[in-house]
Amino acid sequence: MGFRLSALTGTLLPVALGILTLLPHSLVGKPAAEENTGSSPLLQRVKRGWVWNQFFVLEEYTGLEPLYIGKLHSDMDQGDGSIKYILTGEGAGTTFTIDDSTGDIHAIQRLDREVKAQYVLRAQARNRLTDRPLEPESEFIVKIQDINDNEPRFLDGPYQATVPEMSKIGTSVIQLTATDADDPTYGNSARVVYSILEGQPYFSVDAKTGMLRVSLADMDRETRENYSVVIQAKDMGGQLGGLAGTTTVNITLGDINDNPPVFDQRLYQMSIPESAPVGSVVGRIWAKDWDVGVNAEMKYSIIDGDGRDTFDISTDPTNLFGIITVKKPLDFERKPSYTLKVEGANLHVDPTLRQHGPFKDVTIVHVSVEDVDEPPLFDSPAYFLELPEDAELGTVVKTMSARDPDAANNTVRYSIERSSDPDKYFYIEITSGALMTLRSLDREQVGWHNITVLAMEMNNPSQISSVSVAVRILDVNDNPPSLTHYLEAYVCEHAEAGQLIQKVTAVDPDEPQGGQHFYYSLAPEAANNPNFTLRDNQDNTAWILTRRGGWSQQDQTVFYLPILISDGEQTSTSTLTIRVCSCDQEGNVLSCSAQAYSLPASLSRGALIAILACIFVLLVMILLMLSLRTHRKKPYLCDEEENVHENIVRYDDEGGGEEDTEAFDIGAMWNPREAHHCLGKMRQDMLPEIESLSRYVPQACVVGGGHDSTVHGYVLAKLLEADVDPCAPPYDSLQTYAYEGEGSVAESLSSLQSGTSNTDHEYDYLNDWGPRFEKLAEMYGVLEANSPPMW
């Protein structure tokens, strides 16, 4: 039992092709019934029929009906429709379909060999009722037959190529390759032939290889640089009916150094002002070269002329132009023109092209120097001067000299730029240029003076030049030495004789800083004092030593020691203040007098706490004293209920002497009517000089009669009478002082309250203020004959 496949390739293929491709094949296989030997009888092998194993079909079928591929047929098919044909494999159901009853195979999609050249399919016959296979599965191939449906293509086009100019005929330019998607093994569909459509007679192409070559000799880039060549590739060996594709090749002729440089002018005329600084550009020249790139790069040089040392030439960044610059300062008055012979030569010369040379050229450059009105010129670019600080006013330091460099030689006037000498230490004579001092100089204040002197043309004030003048002030020994910051010292109470209490040094603002020698001694008035002595160490230092022991703060707390310092020419006196302090065993200060004093840095913590505690107690006492003093300044007011007799007795006034005998007649106090009036006698006491400082307190005048009057009322009446009567005896003590001070601008002037005041009228504290207040202390009687010495 077996099956056959028959194919109809169409009327386009000769019958012979179908016969040649039909191959006999004996298909041997086991029927499906043999899988179960126990349930079916043993089947006998029968002769199989011939079958197709390969189909051919043309691509790009464009008919309206599905393309017939072939027919699948089994020997067991009796034509009754009991057999069902099944097609599987590549494209089955999508590209190919089969009629399950007849076995006819059709293509339902357009086939393209360039997409897929063949399909592998499998065919099988099954019982339509039981779906059992009647034949083993058979595999066959459907090959797509190529037709010429693709033209050659240049996949990398368009192309860019370069070939040197002046190339020989046959020089290769570029290799071109066209690809054809058709089957190269079937017919001539993929056999390509090349030809040139545009670009003759300059270039040609090899028909088989596609190599593009030069076909015209001595092509010059300077004449024509770019060429566009069109190349065609045609399949079918170039025969009629073949498909063709084209591409463009853009060819550029590469430059070679085959052209010598040539100056565009045989003579260049240039000019430049004489004031142009060194490096200024005079002009530009160009040796034109038709070549490009490195072949056109030039090197310029001045090979001759009278300006070889005055001017220079260089190549600009493009290496094409020559730039002429000023090498030395110009002077119209000295030389008004120059001539230069300049050469321009190629940097890169091809030895094989020397026959096209020489690759250099020469030109002449004439440079004219233009006259410019120049500012005055000083005879020196800068001045350095030295002058002692004790130079007299009007001393000539230096005479400046400037001239007009122009041929006109205009007159020059001099001045000082004010910003360079704001304090006006110097003056310059306007016509002669003599620089002189205008103020006293002091090296210790200003050691250097940097001034700027201006020179101006008289006929053209815009032409101004300047020069720097540095004046160094030389030192003169005009400052005496003085002690450094050690102006205070201390001596401990337990200090012994000969003990060092202070090392002193001196400074002198004069020079030399390291070579001065100072001499120390006590001032003449303190040379023989019994307390301290001075020892000059001969190394610019001195020691202050004690002469005795037994120091005590209660005896004297401060000593002033005048020290004489000399540098050999100048002498000064500095006063050293020495305080007597309580110290511990190591010599550290514990306490000094009430005056402020800087304690040593090594003061112990316990001593510091004790000092702070003392300061706190002292502050509390001061505040308490101020509070008591404030309360005592309040005026004393009499209590009206207090007995006036006691007031009078406590006052203890002796009265006015013999003229005041009637003032204390006690009988008169009981009879106010018998009080006599002024008898023409004037009071002997003085009236207040400044009435505005006393306070008038009006009192109610008590006028009583007989026995109804009291002593209190009588006293008040007498007080009022005394206030208005300048002739009354002086029992105005209570009236004058009892209320004085309340509301007064000068406060209380009474001596009654002075006795209870806390103010201490002793002026011993003036001793602590130093020698400047010594005269004031003498005026208040503080300095006595038996007072201790100052040093």
C-alpha positions in Angstrom: 0.0 0.0 0.0 1.4 3.4 -0.8 0.7 7.1 -2.0 2.0 9.3 -4.8 2.4 13.1 -5.2 2.0 14.6 -8.6 2.8 18.2 -9.5 1.8 20.5 -12.3 4.3 23.2 -12.6 2.3 25.2 -15.1 2.5 25.9 -18.7 5.7 28.0 -18.3 7.9 25.0 -17.5 8.7 22.4 -20.2 7.4 19.0 -19.7 10.9 17.7 -19.8 11.8 19.7 -16.6 8.9 17.9 -14.8 10.2 14.5 -16.0 13.7 15.2 -14.9 12.7 16.3 -11.5 10.4 13.3 -11.0 12.4 10.7 -9.0 11.1 7.2 -8.2 11.0 6.3 -4.6 9.7 3.2 -2.8 8.1 4.3 0.3 8.4 1.5 2.9 6.5 1.8 6.2 4.3 0.0 8.6 0.6 0.6 8.7 -0.9 1.8 11.8 -2.8 -1.4 12.2 0.5 -3.2 12.9 1.0 -1.3 16.2 -1.4 -3.8 17.8 -0.4 -7.2 16.5 -2.7 -9.0 18.9 -5.9 -7.4 17.8 -5.4 -7.3 14.0 -4.2 -9.9 11.5 -0.7 -9.8 10.1 -0.6 -7.7 6.9 1.4 -8.7 3.9 4.0 -6.2 2.3 2.8 -4.8 -1.0 4.6 -2.9 -3.7 4.5 0.9 -3.1 3.8 3.4 -5.8 6.1 6.2 -7.0 5.9 9.5 -5.1 7.3 13.1 -5.6 10.0 14.2 -3.1 10.4 17.7 -4.4 8.2 20.4 -6.0 9.3 23.5 -7.9 7.2 26.7 -8.0 7.9 30.1 -9.5 8.1 33.1 -7.1 6.2 36.3 -7.4 3.0 34.7 -8.7 0.5 37.5 -9.2 -2.6 35.6 -10.4 -6.0 35.9 -8.8 -6.5 32.2 -8.0 -4.4 30.3 -5.5 -1.2 28.8 -7.2 -1.4 25.1 -7.7 1.6 23.3 -6.3 0.9 19.6 -6.7 -1.3 16.7 -5.7 -0.9 14.2 -2.8 -2.4 10.8 -3.6 -2.3 7.4 -1.8 -2.6 4.0 -3.4 -5.2 3.2 -0.8 -7.4 6.0 -2.0 -10.4 4.4 -3.8 -12.0 7.7 -4.6 -14.8 7.2 -2.1 -13.7 10.0 0.2 -12.7 7.7 3.1 -9.1 9.0 3.1 -8.3 12.4 4.6 -5.0 14.1 3.6 -3.2 16.2 6.1 -0.3 18.7 5.4 2.1 19.9 8.1 5.4 21.6 8.2 6.7 25.1 7.2 4.0 27.4 6.0 1.3 24.7 6.3 -2.1 26.4 6.8 -0.7 29.9 6.3 1.2 29.8 3.0 0.1 26.4 1.7 -3.2 24.6 1.9 -4.3 21.1 1.0 -7.7 19.7 -0.1 -8.1 16.9 2.4 -10.3 14.9 0.0 -8.4 15.2 -3.3 -4.9 16.0 -1.9 -4.4 19.1 -4.1 -1.8 21.6 -2.7 -2.1 25.3 -3.4 -0.1 28.4 -2.4 -2.4 31.1 -0.8 0.3 33.7 -0.3 2.8 35.4 -2.6 6.1 33.6 -2.6 9.5 35.5 -2.6 12.6 33.5 -3.0 14.7 36.3 -1.5 12.7 36.0 1.7 12.6 32.2 1.8 14.0 29.9 -0.9 12.3 26.6 0.1 9.8 25.1 2.5 9.9 21.6 4.1 6.4 19.9 4.4 5.1 16.7 5.6 2.1 14.8 4.1 0.0 12.0 5.7 -3.1 10.0 4.8 -5.5 9.1 7.5 -8.8 7.2 7.7 -11.5 9.9 7.8 -13.7 7.8 10.2 -11.1 6.4 12.6 -8.4 9.1 12.1 -5.8 6.4 12.0 -2.8 6.9 9.7 -3.0 4.7 6.6 0.5 5.6 5.4 3.6 6.6 7.3 4.2 10.4 7.2 6.1 11.5 4.1 8.4 14.6 3.9 8.9 16.6 0.8 10.3 20.0 -0.2 8.8 22.9 -2.1 11.6 25.0 -3.7 10.8 28.5 -4.9 12.1 29.0 -8.4 13.9 32.3 -8.9 13.0 35.0 -11.4 14.9 38.2 -12.2 13.0 40.6 -9.9 15.8 42.4 -8.1 18.1 45.0 -9.6 21.8 45.4 -8.5 22.3 47.8 -5.5 25.3 49.8 -4.3 24.8 49.4 -0.5 27.5 51.9 0.5 26.7 54.7 -2.0 27.0 57.5 -2.7 30.8 57.3 -2.4 33.5 59.8 -1.5 37.0 59.4 -3.0 40.2 61.3 -3.2 43.0 61.0 -5.7 46.1 63.2 -5.9 46.2 65.7 -8.7 48.5 64.9 -11.6 48.0 61.2 -11.1 48.9 58.9 -14.0 46.3 57.1 -16.2 45.1 53.9 -14.5 45.6 55.1 -11.0 43.0 53.3 -8.8 40.4 55.6 -7.2 37.9 53.4 -5.4 36.5 49.8 -5.6 32.8 49.6 -6.2 30.6 46.6 -5.5 26.9 46.1 -6.3 24.9 43.2 -4.8 21.9 41.4 -6.5 19.4 39.6 -4.3 18.5 37.1 -7.1 19.8 33.5 -7.1 23.4 33.6 -8.4 23.2 29.8 -9.1 20.3 30.0 -11.4 20.6 31.7 -14.7 22.1 35.2 -15.2 19.8 37.0 -12.8 22.7 37.9 -10.4 25.5 38.4 -12.9 26.4 42.1 -12.8 28.3 44.2 -15.3 29.6 47.8 -14.4 29.7 50.8 -16.7 30.2 54.6 -16.3 27.4 56.9 -17.3 28.9 60.2 -16.3 32.6 61.2 -15.7 34.2 60.6 -19.0 36.9 61.1 -20.0 38.4 61.7 -16.6 37.6 58.3 -15.1 36.7 54.8 -16.1 35.4 51.6 -14.4 36.3 48.0 -14.9 33.1 46.2 -16.2 33.7 43.0 -14.2 35.5 44.2 -11.0 33.9 47.6 -10.5 37.3 49.3 -9.9 37.2 53.0 -10.7 40.4 54.4 -12.3 41.9 57.6 -13.6 41.6 57.8 -17.4 43.0 61.3 -18.1 46.6 62.3 -17.2 47.8 65.5 -15.5 44.5 66.6 -13.9 45.2 69.9 -12.1 43.4 70.6 -8.8 44.0 74.3 -9.2 42.0 74.1 -12.5 39.2 71.8 -11.3 39.1 70.1 -7.9 35.8 68.2 -7.7 34.3 65.6 -10.0 30.9 63.7 -9.9 31.0 60.2 -11.5 27.8 58.1 -12.1 28.4 54.3 -12.2 25.8 51.7 -13.4 25.5 48.1 -12.4 23.3 45.8 -14.7 22.4 42.2 -14.1 21.7 39.5 -16.8 25.3 40.1 -17.9 24.3 43.4 -19.2 21.9 41.9 -21.7 18.7 43.5 -22.9 16.0 43.1 -20.3 18.3 43.1 -17.3 17.7 45.3 -14.3 20.2 48.1 -13.4 21.2 50.2 -10.4 23.3 53.4 -10.2 25.4 55.2 -7.7 27.4 58.5 -7.6 31.1 58.8 -6.7 32.2 62.3 -5.6 35.9 62.5 -6.4 38.2 65.3 -5.0 41.6 65.8 -6.4 44.1 66.0 -3.5 46.6 68.8 -3.5 50.3 68.4 -4.1 52.9 71.1 -3.8 53.3 71.8 -7.5 52.9 75.6 -7.4 55.6 78.0 -6.1 54.6 81.1 -4.0 54.4 84.5 -5.7 54.1 87.9 -3.9 51.1 89.8 -5.0 53.2 93.0 -5.0 56.7 93.6 -6.0 57.0 96.7 -3.7 55.1 97.3 -0.4 54.7 100.8 1.0 54.1 101.0 4.8 54.2 103.6 7.5 54.1 103.7 11.3 54.3 106.5 13.9 57.5 106.8 15.8 55.6 106.5 19.1 54.6 102.9 18.3 55.9 100.6 21.1 58.0 97.6 20.4 55.9 94.7 19.1 53.5 97.0 17.2 52.3 95.6 13.8 53.6 97.6 10.8 51.8 95.7 8.1 51.1 92.4 6.4 52.5 90.8 3.2 51.4 87.7 1.3 53.2 85.4 -1.0 50.3 83.8 -2.8 50.4 80.0 -3.3 47.7 78.2 -5.3 48.3 75.1 -3.3 46.3 74.5 -0.1 47.0 73.1 3.4 50.5 72.3 4.4 51.6 72.8 0.7 50.7 76.5 1.0 52.4 77.1 4.4 55.0 79.8 4.2 58.1 81.0 6.1 59.0 84.7 5.8 62.4 86.2 6.6 64.1 89.6 6.1 67.2 88.8 4.1 68.5 92.3 3.5 67.9 96.0 4.0 68.8 98.7 6.5 65.9 97.8 8.7 67.0 94.2 9.5 67.8 95.2 13.1 64.8 97.5 13.6 62.0 95.3 12.3 61.0 91.7 12.5 58.7 89.4 10.5 56.7 86.4 11.5 54.0 84.1 10.1 50.4 84.5 11.2 48.6 81.5 12.8 47.3 80.4 9.4 51.0 80.1 8.1 50.0 82.2 5.1 50.8 85.8 5.8 53.9 87.6 6.9 53.4 90.1 9.8 56.1 92.8 10.0 56.5 94.2 13.6 58.7 96.8 15.4 61.8 95.3 16.9 63.4 98.4 18.4 62.1 101.9 19.4 61.7 104.3 16.4 62.9 107.8 16.2 61.8 110.0 13.4 64.5 112.6 14.1 67.2 109.9 13.9 66.0 107.9 10.9 62.7 108.6 9.0 62.5 105.5 6.7 63.7 101.9 6.3 64.0 99.4 3.4 63.4 95.7 3.9 64.0 92.8 1.5 61.7 90.0 2.4 61.7 86.4 1.2 58.7 84.0 1.3 59.4 80.2 0.9 57.3 77.0 1.1 57.8 75.0 4.3 57.1 71.6 2.7 58.7 70.9 -0.7 58.2 67.5 -2.5 61.6 66.5 -4.0 59.8 64.8 -6.9 58.3 68.1 -7.9 61.4 70.3 -7.9 61.0 70.8 -11.6 58.0 73.0 -10.8 60.1 75.3 -8.5 61.8 77.3 -7.1 59.3 77.3 -4.3 60.1 80.8 -2.9 59.8 84.5 -3.9 61.3 87.9 -2.9 59.7 91.4 -2.5 60.7 94.8 -1.2 59.1 96.6 1.8 59.6 100.3 2.3 58.7 101.5 5.9 58.2 105.3 6.6 58.4 106.5 10.2 55.9 109.3 10.9 56.8 112.2 13.1 54.9 112.4 16.4 54.8 115.2 19.0 56.4 113.2 21.9 56.3 114.1 25.6 59.5 115.3 27.4 62.1 112.7 28.1 63.9 112.6 31.5 67.6 111.9 31.6 67.0 108.9 33.8 64.2 106.4 33.9 64.0 106.6 37.7 65.8 108.5 40.5 67.0 107.2 43.9 68.0 109.9 46.4 69.2 110.0 50.0 68.6 112.9 52.4 69.3 113.3 56.2 66.3 113.9 58.3 67.7 117.1 59.8 68.1 118.7 56.4 67.1 122.4 56.5 64.0 123.6 54.8 64.7 124.5 51.2 67.6 122.1 50.8 68.0 121.1 47.1 67.8 117.3 46.9 68.2 116.8 43.1 67.8 118.9 40.0 65.7 117.0 37.5 66.4 117.3 33.8 64.0 116.6 30.9 64.0 117.6 27.3 61.7 117.7 24.3 62.9 114.9 22.0 61.2 116.5 19.0 63.0 118.8 16.6 61.0 121.8 18.0 62.7 121.3 21.4 59.9 123.1 23.3 60.5 124.5 26.8 59.7 122.0 29.7 58.0 122.8 32.9 58.2 120.7 36.1 55.7 119.8 38.8 55.0 117.2 41.5 52.0 114.9 41.2 50.0 115.9 44.3 48.7 112.4 45.1 52.3 111.1 45.4 53.2 113.8 48.0 49.9 114.6 49.8 51.6 116.1 52.8 53.7 118.4 50.7 57.2 117.5 52.0 58.8 118.6 48.8 58.7 121.3 46.2 60.1 121.5 42.7 61.1 124.7 40.9 59.0 124.9 37.8 61.7 126.0 35.4 64.9 124.6 36.7 63.6 121.2 38.0 65.3 121.7 41.4 63.7 119.4 43.9 63.9 120.8 47.4 62.4 120.2 50.9 59.3 122.1 52.0 58.7 120.6 55.4 60.8 119.2 58.2 61.6 115.5 57.7 61.4 112.8 60.4 62.7 109.3 59.6 60.9 107.8 62.5 57.6 108.9 61.0 58.2 108.5 57.3 61.4 106.7 56.2 60.7 106.7 52.5 59.1 109.3 50.2 58.0 108.0 46.8 57.0 111.0 44.7 56.3 111.4 41.0 57.8 114.3 39.1 55.9 115.5 36.0 57.5 117.2 32.9 55.2 119.1 30.5 55.8 120.8 27.3 55.0 124.5 27.6 53.6 124.8 24.1 51.5 121.6 24.3 50.3 120.9 27.9 48.9 117.5 26.8 52.4 116.2 26.4 53.3 115.1 29.9 55.8 112.5 31.1 56.5 111.3 34.6 59.4 109.8 36.5 59.5 108.1 39.9 61.7 109.6 42.6 62.5 107.5 45.7 63.8 109.6 48.5 65.4 107.7 51.5 65.5 109.6 54.7 68.8 109.0 56.5 68.7 108.7 60.2 70.1 111.3 62.6 70.4 110.7 66.3 67.6 113.0 67.4 65.6 110.7 69.8 66.7 109.9 73.3 66.4 106.3 74.5 63.6 105.4 76.9 62.6 102.5 79.1 60.4 99.8 77.5 57.1 98.8 79.0 58.7 98.0 82.4 57.6 101.2 84.2 56.4 99.4 87.3 58.0 97.0 89.7 57.5 95.7 93.2 59.6 94.8 96.2 58.5 92.2 98.7 58.3 93.2 102.4 60.8 90.5 103.3 63.3 91.5 100.6 66.9 91.8 101.7 69.6 94.2 100.7 71.2 93.6 97.3 68.1 91.7 96.0 67.3 92.1 92.3 63.7 93.5 91.9 63.7 94.5 88.2 65.7 94.2 85.0 65.1 97.2 82.7 65.9 97.7 79.0 65.6 100.7 76.8 64.6 101.4 73.2 65.7 104.1 70.8 63.8 104.7 67.5 67.0 105.9 65.9 69.3 103.7 63.9 71.2 101.5 64.1 68.8 99.0 65.6 71.5 96.4 66.5 74.5 98.7 67.2 73.3 101.1 69.8 74.8 101.2 73.3 72.8 102.6 76.2 74.1 103.9 79.5 72.0 103.6 82.7 72.3 105.6 85.9 70.1 107.0 88.6 69.0 110.6 88.3 71.2 113.0 90.3 68.5 113.7 92.8 68.2 110.0 93.5 71.8 109.0 93.2 72.3 108.6 97.0 69.0 107.3 98.1 69.1 104.7 100.8 66.5 102.3 99.3 67.6 101.3 95.8 70.6 101.2 93.5 71.1 100.7 89.8 73.7 98.4 88.2 74.5 98.9 84.5 75.2 95.5 82.9 77.0 97.0 79.9 74.7 94.9 77.6 72.0 97.5 77.1 70.3 96.3 80.3 70.4 97.4 83.9 69.4 95.9 87.3 67.5 97.6 90.0 68.7 96.3 93.4 67.6 97.0 97.0 70.0 98.7 99.4 68.3 97.6 102.5 65.8 95.2 104.0 62.9 95.7 106.3 60.2 96.9 103.9 56.7 97.6 105.2 53.6 98.8 103.5 52.6 100.7 106.6 55.7 102.8 106.4 55.6 103.6 102.7 53.8 101.8 99.9 55.2 103.4 96.7 58.7 104.6 95.7 59.5 106.6 92.6 62.9 105.9 91.1 64.1 108.3 88.3 66.4 106.5 85.9 68.7 108.3 83.5 69.3 106.6 80.0 71.7 107.9 77.4 72.9 106.7 74.0 76.0 108.8 74.1 74.3 111.9 72.5 70.7 112.0 73.7 69.6 111.5 77.3 66.2 111.0 78.8 64.8 110.3 82.3 62.2 107.7 83.0 60.5 107.1 86.3 60.1 103.6 87.6 57.3 103.0 90.1 58.2 100.5 92.8 55.5 99.2 95.1 55.9 97.5 98.4 53.9 94.2 98.4 53.3 91.2 100.6 54.7 88.1 99.0 54.9 84.4 99.8 58.2 82.5 100.3 58.7 82.0 96.6 58.4 85.8 96.0 54.9 85.7 94.5 52.8 88.8 95.2 49.9 88.3 97.6 48.8 91.9 98.1 50.0 95.4 97.5 48.6 98.9 98.3 45.1 99.9 97.2 46.5 101.1 93.9 45.9 98.8 90.9 48.8 96.5 90.2 49.3 93.6 87.9 50.0 90.4 89.9 52.6 87.9 88.7 51.3 85.2 86.5 52.4 82.5 89.1 49.9 83.7 91.7 48.5 80.6 93.5 44.8 79.8 93.5 44.5 80.2 97.3 46.1 83.7 97.1 43.8 84.7 94.3 40.7 83.6 96.2 41.9 85.6 99.3 42.5 88.7 97.1 39.0 88.4 95.6 37.5 88.0 99.1 39.3 91.1 100.3 38.1 93.0 97.3 34.5 91.9 98.0 34.7 93.0 101.6 36.2 96.3 100.5 33.3 96.9 98.1 30.7 96.2 100.8 32.4 98.6 103.2 32.4 101.3 100.5 28.7 100.8 99.8 27.9 101.0 103.5 29.9 104.2 104.0 28.2 105.8 100.9 24.8 104.8 102.3 25.5 106.4 105.8 26.8 109.5 104.1 23.6 109.8 102.1 21.4 109.6 105.2 23.5 112.2 107.2 23.1 114.8 104.4 19.4 115.1 105.2 18.7 118.5 106.9 18.1 118.5 110.7 14.5 119.4 111.4 13.4 120.5 114.8 10.6 118.7 116.5 8.0 121.3 117.5 7.3 119.3 120.6 10.9 119.4 121.6 12.0 121.7 124.4 13.6 124.8 123.0 15.7 125.3 126.2 17.6 122.1 125.4 18.3 123.2 121.9 19.8 126.4 123.2 21.8 124.7 125.8 23.2 122.1 123.4 24.2 124.8 121.0 26.5 126.2 123.7 26.8 129.5 122.0 28.8 132.1 123.9 26.8 134.9 122.5 28.0 138.2 121.2 30.1 139.3 124.2 29.3 142.4 126.3 26.9 143.7 123.7 24.8 140.6 123.9 24.1 140.6 127.7 20.4 141.3 127.3 19.9 138.6 124.8 19.8 135.9 127.5 17.7 137.8 130.1 15.4 135.0 131.2 12.9 137.6 132.6 12.5 139.1 129.2 11.6 135.7 127.9 8.5 135.7 130.1 7.4 139.2 129.1 7.6 139.5 125.3 6.2 143.1 125.4 9.3 144.3 127.2 11.5 143.2 124.3 13.3 146.3 123.1 13.7 147.2 119.5 16.7 148.4 117.6 18.5 151.2 119.4 20.5 152.3 116.5 23.2 149.7 117.0 24.1 147.6 114.0 24.7 143.8 114.3 28.3 142.8 114.5 27.8 139.5 112.7 28.0 139.3 108.9 25.0 138.9 106.6 24.9 136.1 104.1 26.8 137.0 101.0 24.7 134.9 98.7 21.1 135.0 99.7 20.0 132.6 97.0 22.0 129.8 98.8 20.1 130.1 102.1 16.6 128.9 102.5 14.0 131.2 104.0 11.4 129.4 106.1 8.5 131.6 107.0 7.3 131.1 110.6 4.0 132.2 112.1 4.4 135.2 114.2 3.1 134.6 117.7 1.7 137.7 119.2 0.5 137.0 122.7 -0.3 139.1 125.7 0.4 138.7 129.3 0.5 135.4 130.8 -0.9 133.5 127.8 2.5 133.4 126.0 4.8 130.5 126.1 8.6 130.2 125.8 8.1 128.3 122.6 6.1 131.1 121.0 8.5 133.7 122.3 11.5 132.0 120.7 9.7 131.7 117.4 8.8 135.4 117.5 12.4 136.3 118.2 13.6 134.2 115.4 11.3 135.9 112.9 12.3 139.3 114.3 15.9 138.5 113.9 15.4 137.4 110.4 14.1 140.8 109.3 16.1 143.0 111.7 19.7 143.6 110.7 20.4 145.3 114.1 19.3 142.4 116.2 21.8 140.6 118.4 23.3 137.5 117.0 21.1 134.8 118.4 20.2 133.6 115.0 22.1 130.3 115.3 19.0 128.1 115.1 17.5 130.3 112.3 20.6 130.4 110.2 21.7 126.8 110.3 18.8 124.6 111.4 17.3 124.4 107.9 20.2 125.4 105.7 21.1 123.0 102.8 17.6 121.7 102.1 17.1 122.5 98.3 20.3 124.5 98.1 22.3 124.2 94.9 25.5 124.1 96.9 24.0 121.8 99.5 25.0 122.4 103.1 27.7 124.9 103.9 27.2 124.7 107.6 30.0 123.7 110.0 27.4 122.1 112.2 27.0 119.2 110.0 30.6 119.2 108.9 31.5 117.8 112.2 29.4 114.7 111.6 30.4 114.3 108.0 32.3 111.2 106.9 34.4 113.3 104.5 38.1 113.0 105.4 39.9 116.3 104.9 43.3 114.8 105.0 45.1 114.9 101.7 47.7 112.1 102.3 46.4 110.4 99.2 48.1 113.0 97.1 51.4 111.2 97.8 50.1 108.2 95.8 49.6 110.3 92.7 53.2 110.6 91.8 55.6 113.5 91.4 53.3 115.4 89.2 51.1 116.2 92.2 54.0 116.9 94.6 53.4 120.7 94.4 49.7 120.2 95.2 50.5 118.1 98.2 52.9 120.8 99.5 50.1 123.4 99.2 47.9 121.3 101.5 50.6 120.7 104.0 51.0 117.0 103.3 54.7 116.9 102.9 56.3 117.4 106.3 59.8 117.7 107.3 59.8 114.2 108.8 58.0 112.5 105.9 59.8 109.4 104.3 61.8 109.9 101.0 60.3 109.3 97.6 62.9 106.8 96.5 
